[in-house]
Every structure is written in structure tokens, then in C-alpha cells.
């Protein structure tokens, strides 16, 4: 009988956070630099504003995303990755490499 190895709780939390629907795509979109809310919606096809707002709040609470409010008229809000969020760059690149090798793009998708 094989020994059962338990999954590390930190790994489990990390994979659930980054693997949550839309989260990885939002992180990937922010890897290029800070973006406004509408720019994120354009960068991630199929993402709706309510879900984007929810995911950004979750990522901000986890310390991966920073929300910057520029006191202009009208107020300009930008989102950017923190150092903690940017530290996922190699992870995101490896997921992209794996996807390029093993997955077919949905019809009509670019990439």
C-alpha cells in the first residue's frame, strides 16, 4: 500500500487563489503594467464588470493587487500588481508554456 501524502495547505491556498475563474487572466493582464477597470474588461474577453470588481477586491485583500486613486476630475482609478503579485510572473509564464503545448485555443480566440 502506498503512503498517502497530504497536500501542503499553503500550496492548496495558492492554487485555489490563482486558479479561481478569471483570476489568472486578470493577473496576466496586469503583468504588462497598471490598467484601468475598462482596460481590464477589454483585455479579458468574457469577463463582466461585477466579476472583475469582485476578483480585484479579492486580489487586493490578498496583497497581490494595489488600487490607486488619482484625485482628478473625473477620478482615475488604476490597478497594478504589487511585488507579491509580480512574483507570479514565472508561474504565469509556465502556465502559458504548458497551455501552448497542450491546449487548443477556443475557436475565435486569439493567442
Secondary structure, 3 states (H helix, E strand, C coil): CCCCCCCCHHHHHHHHHHCCCCHHHHHHHHCCCCEEHHHHHHHCCCCCHHHHHHHHHHHHHCCCEEEEEECCCCCEEEEEECHHHHCCHHHHHHHHHHHHHHCCCCCCCCC
